[in-house]
Amino acid sequence: MDPPESAPRCLVLFATSLFLLTFGIGYAVVVGTTFADFAVIVGGLIVGWVAFFYCLGHLSSWAGLPTSTGKD
């Protein structure tokens, strides 16, 4: 996959993670904690970690990012 094509996927994964975490934590605070809220929060954390590692793996070859030339 071409690295610039992975950038929108990273944004979607992070946005999904933040939405799940915000919804799960907010609902748990307002209504009360249930297993479904806990599952939504855990799902958000899992999606967040997947997004983090996916984006980290594709970050090094994204165009336009400063890269090390090895001349330090």
C-alpha positions, 0 to 999 in steps of 0.5 A: 500500500502506498503510504499516503493512502494509509493516512486517511485510514489512520485518521479514521481509526483514531477518530473511531477510537476517540468516538468509542472512548468518549461515548463509553466514558460519557455514558458511564458517567451520566447513566452508570457503569454497565458491562456494555459501557465497559465493552465499548471503552475496551473496544475503543482502547483496542482500536486506538492501539491498532491505530497507533501501531498501524500508523507508526508502521506506515509513518516512516515512508510518508511523503513530506515528513522529515527523515533522518539522513544519517548525517548527525 
